[in-house]
Amino acid sequence: MSKTYQPKQRKRKRTHGFLVRKRTPGGANILLRRRRKGRAKLAV
């Protein structure tokens, strides 16, 4: 049996990265909320 999670940096950045979040209204909202909460890292 193989392990399920096989991380790839490119995929990670392209699906959850800062620029991707910035692109949509919903994603921008997420960044806004995370800023308000005081997160050290806003996105991957």
Sequence and secondary structure as in RCSB ss.txt:
>XXXX:A:sequence
MSKTYQPKQRKRKRTHGFLVRKRTPGGANILLRRRRKGRAKLAV
>XXXX:A:secstr
   S    HHHHHHHH HHHHHHSHHHHHHHHHHHHHT S S  
